[in-house]
Amino acid sequence: IHRLVSIDTYSDNNATCEESAEEEASEIDTIQLQLKIKCSRNPRASKDSSDPRELYLNHMVYSKHIEWVPIGNQADVFADSCIRPVHDDILIAQLRPGQELDITMHCVKGIGRKVAKVVNSRLDTCSREVLRHNDLKNCVKLGRVRDHFIFTVESTGIMPPDVLVTEAIKVLMTKCQTFLNEMNSVDME
């Protein structure tokens, strides 16, 4: 199951549901995916074969086997979209005859609160290599601009990095506005 939660979904038309404060999944904030596959013996396999690729049908389960199941009016809303895993070659499981997977998954749009990944980085990224050279160390002044930051934004392919940054700024602006509204309502009381 841990492999399923790390499979990113994609829509070619940027079809995304709106974030909702509702606890229950709905067509407004949820995309439903299904993985339904059963392994069986291959009746055409040669008797002396020992290769699982020849002996069994559907024994290798990949992300390409995940299908979008529209809920509510999503079939109409996302009619021009291709909702699917970003990569179709992620191995999920290896089955044997009689084993099957029947899984329903719900993808909920969010702001990374639940599954955000943080990569540790050094606080000090200033190179001090120049100080090792006696002839240069008095010629260079090392310093830092306190309000200057350089970020690298990586994407898994769902959205390009520039769109991710734009969406993140919108979320931040909404949070700031909510905070200001709260402050104003406290002042009025």
Secondary structure per residue as TSV (DSSP state, phi and psi in degrees):
chain	resnum	aa	ss	phi	psi
A	1	I	-	360.0	-33.3
A	2	H	H	-61.0	-25.8
A	3	R	H	-71.1	-32.2
A	4	L	H	-67.3	-39.1
A	5	V	H	-71.3	-15.8
A	6	S	T	-98.3	6.8
A	7	I	-	-89.4	116.3
A	8	D	-	-79.1	144.4
A	9	T	E	-103.2	156.3
A	10	Y	E	-135.9	147.6
A	11	S	-	-133.6	125.6
A	12	D	T	-70.1	-13.0
A	13	N	T	-114.0	20.0
A	14	N	-	54.8	32.5
A	15	A	-	-75.9	106.2
A	16	T	-	-128.5	148.1
A	17	C	-	-77.4	158.5
A	18	E	-	-80.3	145.1
A	19	E	-	-69.3	139.7
A	20	S	-	-130.3	150.3
A	21	A	-	-86.3	-4.0
A	22	E	-	-66.6	144.3
A	23	E	S	-78.2	-36.0
A	24	E	S	-81.4	142.3
A	25	A	-	-70.2	140.1
A	26	S	-	-143.8	172.1
A	27	E	T	-65.5	-16.1
A	28	I	T	-76.7	-37.8
A	29	D	T	-123.8	7.4
A	30	T	E	-134.7	138.2
A	31	I	E	-112.0	131.0
A	32	Q	E	-101.7	132.4
A	33	L	E	-121.6	152.5
A	34	Q	E	-134.0	142.1
A	35	L	E	-125.9	107.2
A	36	K	E	-131.8	113.0
A	37	I	E	-153.9	145.3
A	38	K	E	-133.1	135.8
A	39	C	-	-89.8	139.8
A	40	S	E	-143.5	167.1
A	41	R	E	-75.4	145.4
A	42	N	-	-86.7	112.7
A	43	P	T	-65.9	-17.3
A	44	R	T	-94.5	1.0
A	45	A	S	-69.6	143.1
A	46	S	-	-70.1	150.1
A	47	K	T	-63.2	-33.9
A	48	D	T	-94.3	7.7
A	49	S	-	-77.7	144.3
A	50	S	-	-123.7	6.9
A	51	D	-	-83.9	117.9
A	52	P	H	-57.7	-30.5
A	53	R	H	-65.0	-26.5
A	54	E	H	-94.7	-35.0
A	55	L	H	-73.1	-32.8
A	56	Y	E	-122.2	152.0
A	57	L	E	-106.6	135.9
A	58	N	S	59.9	35.7
A	59	H	-	-85.8	-22.4
A	60	M	E	-103.0	115.9
A	61	V	E	-100.8	119.6
A	62	Y	E	-114.7	166.1
A	63	S	G	-61.5	-22.4
A	64	K	G	-65.2	-16.7
A	65	H	G	-81.4	-7.5
A	66	I	E	-79.7	130.6
A	67	E	E	-121.8	145.9
A	68	W	E	-78.6	132.3
A	69	V	E	-117.5	102.6
A	70	P	-	-61.2	139.0
A	71	I	-	-117.6	146.4
A	72	G	T	60.9	-131.2
A	73	N	T	-96.8	20.3
A	74	Q	H	-62.2	-30.9
A	75	A	H	-60.4	-35.9
A	76	D	H	-81.1	-44.9
A	77	V	H	-62.7	-41.9
A	78	F	T	-106.5	30.8
A	79	A	T	-57.1	-35.4
A	80	D	T	-92.1	6.2
A	81	S	-	-102.0	152.9
A	82	C	-	-116.1	90.8
A	83	I	-	-86.5	121.5
A	84	R	E	-164.1	169.8
A	85	P	E	-63.9	147.4
A	86	V	S	-61.4	-45.4
A	87	H	-	-115.7	130.0
A	88	D	S	-95.7	3.8
A	89	D	-	-111.7	22.8
A	90	I	-	-83.8	119.6
A	91	L	E	-73.1	124.7
A	92	I	E	-100.6	-44.4
A	93	A	E	-159.6	161.2
A	94	Q	E	-119.0	123.7
A	95	L	-	-109.3	166.9
A	96	R	-	-127.3	161.7
A	97	P	T	-49.7	133.0
A	98	G	T	94.6	-18.7
A	99	Q	-	-86.9	145.1
A	100	E	E	-149.3	159.1
A	101	L	E	-119.8	132.9
A	102	D	E	-138.4	92.1
A	103	I	E	-125.0	134.3
A	104	T	E	-111.6	128.5
A	105	M	E	-120.1	146.5
A	106	H	E	-118.1	122.0
A	107	C	E	-101.7	119.8
A	108	V	E	-112.7	129.6
A	109	K	-	-70.2	135.8
A	110	G	-	-148.3	-165.6
A	111	I	-	-118.3	24.3
A	112	G	S	83.8	6.9
A	113	R	T	-63.6	-36.1
A	114	K	T	-89.9	-31.8
A	115	V	T	-129.6	28.1
A	116	A	-	-64.3	139.1
A	117	K	-	-108.1	132.1
A	118	V	-	-117.2	129.7
A	119	V	-	-104.9	123.9
A	120	N	-	-66.7	139.8
A	121	S	-	-136.8	159.9
A	122	R	-	-69.5	141.6
A	123	L	S	-73.6	-33.8
A	124	D	-	-107.8	110.1
A	125	T	-	-109.8	15.7
A	126	C	-	-81.9	127.2
A	127	S	-	-78.6	131.6
A	128	R	-	-108.8	15.9
A	129	E	G	-56.0	-35.5
A	130	V	G	-63.3	-27.8
A	131	L	G	-70.9	-14.4
A	132	R	G	-77.0	-14.8
A	133	H	-	-103.6	114.6
A	134	N	T	-58.0	-35.4
A	135	D	T	-74.7	-13.2
A	136	L	T	-112.2	-21.7
A	137	K	T	-64.3	-26.3
A	138	N	T	-88.4	-5.1
A	139	C	T	-94.8	-10.7
A	140	V	-	-121.6	134.7
A	141	K	-	-111.3	119.9
A	142	L	-	-89.5	136.6
A	143	G	-	-154.8	-176.6
A	144	R	-	-144.1	139.3
A	145	V	-	-93.1	116.5
A	146	R	T	-64.8	-31.1
A	147	D	T	-107.9	29.7
A	148	H	-	-118.6	122.5
A	149	F	-	-131.6	144.0
A	150	I	-	-117.9	123.0
A	151	F	-	-114.7	147.3
A	152	T	-	-114.2	123.1
A	153	V	-	-109.8	121.3
A	154	E	-	-107.9	149.2
A	155	S	-	-124.2	148.6
A	156	T	-	-86.4	-3.2
A	157	G	S	114.0	-12.2
A	158	I	S	-66.7	-50.2
A	159	M	S	-133.7	145.7
A	160	P	-	-65.9	154.4
A	161	P	H	-55.1	-38.0
A	162	D	H	-65.7	-33.3
A	163	V	H	-70.9	-39.1
A	164	L	H	-59.3	-44.4
A	165	V	H	-64.7	-43.9
A	166	T	H	-60.1	-45.0
A	167	E	H	-64.9	-39.6
A	168	A	H	-64.2	-39.8
A	169	I	H	-64.8	-39.0
A	170	K	H	-61.7	-42.6
A	171	V	H	-63.1	-44.5
A	172	L	H	-62.6	-42.0
A	173	M	H	-63.8	-39.4
A	174	T	H	-63.8	-43.2
A	175	K	H	-63.6	-41.2
A	176	C	H	-63.8	-42.4
A	177	Q	H	-64.4	-40.9
A	178	T	H	-60.5	-42.9
A	179	F	H	-62.6	-45.8
A	180	L	H	-62.5	-41.1
A	181	N	H	-61.5	-41.9
A	182	E	H	-62.9	-42.8
A	183	M	H	-63.3	-41.0
A	184	N	H	-66.4	-38.6
A	185	S	H	-69.7	-31.6
A	186	V	H	-69.8	-40.8
A	187	D	H	-63.1	-33.9
A	188	M	H	-74.8	-22.9
A	189	E	-	-78.1	360.0
